[in-house]
Amino acid sequence: GVLAEDVNAVWGEVSPLVVAAISRSPRVVDESDILSAIMSRDMQLWVAEDSQDIKAVCVTQIIQWPRRKGAVLYLCAGKGMAEWIDFLPVIESWAIFNGCDFIEASGRAGWEKVLKSWKKSSVTFEKELGHA
């Protein structure tokens, strides 16, 4: 992952990917919330890159539940997935190192095709509620 003290050096390049991922969610956070959580070490930034440019960005968070500790792949966005999807085991190893029992992610249906070693455990539904 990217060390908190190095985040500002890459944020200009990764923030468009973060914003793109957030735009597909119920918008409970914005870019500044994610950056703040990374800088305070409540979330972690991961960057997949080659020698020329950034291919993908992921943001994780460790959550200690009453009975288990888990890593949440909070967001992940990029281009050319075939070039960076093999990066996910690095995050899985990090989660194990940090004492996590499991890793989970929510995402678009297409993720099911590439997360072959993951189990589909639920489906997320959402409904916007109008304000009277």
Disulfide bonds with the S-S distance in Angstrom:
Cys58-Cys76 2.34
